[in-house]
Amino acid sequence: MARNFYYITMLRDPVSRYLSEWKHVQRGATWKTSLHMCDGRSPTPDELPTCYEGDDWSGVSLQEFMDCSYNLASNRQVRMLADLSLVGCYNLTFMNESERNMILLQSAKNNLKNMAFFGLTEFQRKTQYLFERTFNLKFISPFTQFNVTRASNVDIGEDVRRRIEELNFLDVQLYEYAKDLFLQRFQYSKQEEHQKNRLKRREERRLLREQRAHQWPREEAGEVAVTEDYNSQVARW
């Protein structure tokens, strides 16, 4: 049986996502099993050095997490969405940094735009609405917006926030683009739904008028018959 496969994804506010990954790594999470395949091969140790020695990075401070220039947490959303083969995969000497960043960001935007669906963590109800409209499915229960997360519980100053935004400047630009596109799609779907509902109500009113138009002649005929029958009875009396 032929099947259709669709790429979908969820994006998150870059600062919240970065803090969430830091807390995740701090608890001992690793990506050791990830091969980071690109153009048929994994990166060499020189292309992708590790940020820590030992089995994991448990207990890492936020400052240490930010200081590692090889940390894949930085701009992760752009890197995961972009076609890395366009920039030589993980070989940073393939082209200059500014050109590499521009190509990665544009590639991520293009791939996101061409996906059948994407949602935003910060807009759970709108995400559910677009998913249901896109795939003609209904969830049993509404999505819940959890604004209190591990990331939201991290108390950071404005200087640290700016530092995280600088480290994730590509993700920040992608997220702004994604949010704008997401809200456009939501607004378009809402307008389309309203238009369909208006046409449906208009058709229902038309059918109702036709139904009433067919009923009136029969009612008039019934009234004439009753009158004639009454007159004949009067004549007999």
Buried (B, 14 or more C-beta within 10 A) or exposed (E): EEEEEEEEBEBBBBBBBBBBBBBBBBEEEBEEEEEBEBEEEBBEEEBBEEBBEEEBBEEBEBEBBBEBEEBBBBBBBBBBBBBBEBBBBBBBEEBEEEEBBEBBBEBBBEBBEEEEBBBBBBBBEBBBBBBEBBEEEEEEEEBEEEEEBBBEEBEBEEEBEEBBBEBBBBBBBBBEBBBEBBEEBBEEBBEEEEEEEEEEEEEEEEEEEEEEEEEEEEEEEEEEEEEEEEEEEEEEE
